[in-house]
Amino acid sequence: MRLPVCLLLVTLALCCYEANAVPCLSLVNELGTFLIGSDTAMKIQLAKYNAPEEEVAAKLQVKKCTDEMPSEDKKQILKIMAQILIQCGANDLNSIIS
């Protein structure tokens, strides 16, 4: 139960920038891929940032932990993320989540 709480706190901290409170679309997409995407999709997502192979491997190792979470828990995390994004100023949530 600790991992979902940590993910939510990180999401809140990173998505809601103090200056304008508009969520970063790249971060939102990356978090969604991290929670419900495949390892291949995660590698493609990280390739956009030219992440070193060691960091990609570390991220995928952590992703394996979240992949073991029940899908219902992942859905609940995504719902809470959506609520956070709305509070941070996201107007069109469908375009962000898709």
N, C-alpha and C positions, 0 to 999 in steps of 0.2 A: 504493500500500500504506500510505501514511502516514495517509490519511483514516480507514480502519477502526480503526487503532490509536488515533487521537485520539478517535473516537466511543466506543470501549471505555473509555478513560480517563475521559471525561466521564461516561459512564454509571455507572461505578464510583464516581466522586466524588459524583455527585448522587443516585444511588439508595440509597446506603448512608449514611444520616445517622448520625453518631457517637453520638447519644443513645440511639437505640433500634434502629438498623440495619434498620428496616422500609422497604421501597421505597415511594416515592410513586406511587400508581396513576396519577395524571394524567401524571407524567413518563414512566412506562413506556408508557402509551398514545400519548403524543406521539412518543416515539422510534420506536415501531413504525410509526406512521403516516408518520413522516419517512422511514423506510427502505423500506417496501413499499406505502405508500398513494399515492393519486393527489394531484395538486395541489389538487383540489377538497376532498378529505378533509382535507388539511393546512390549507387556509383555514378550514374549519369548526372544526377543532381549535383553531386560533389565535383564532378569533372568541370562544371561551369566555372568553378572557383580555383581551378588548378591546384587543388589540395594535394599535399604530398601523400605518397602511398601509405606511409606509416599512420597518418592521421585518418585516412579513409579506412584502413584496417581497424583502427581503434573505434571509429564511429560504427562500423559494421558489427564489431564485437558487442558494443552496447546495444545495438539494434536487435541482436539475437535475444537479449534479455526481454526487450519489449515485445518481440515476436511471440514469446511464450505467454504473454498476458492474454486472458480471455478477450475475445472480440467485443463482448459487451462492455468491458472496462475501457477498451480503446474508443468505442463509440461515445462513452460518457466523457472521456477526455476531450474528444473532438467537439462535443456539444458545449463543454465549458470553454474551450478555445474560441468557439463561435461567439459565445456571450462576451468574452473578453474583447474580441475584435470589434464587436458592435459598440461596446463601451469606449473603445479606443478610436472610434470614428470611421469604421468600415461601413460604407453605405450599401454596397452590393456584395453581400457575402457569397452568393452563388459564383460570381466570377473569381473570387479569391479561393474558394475551396475546390473548385473544379480543376 
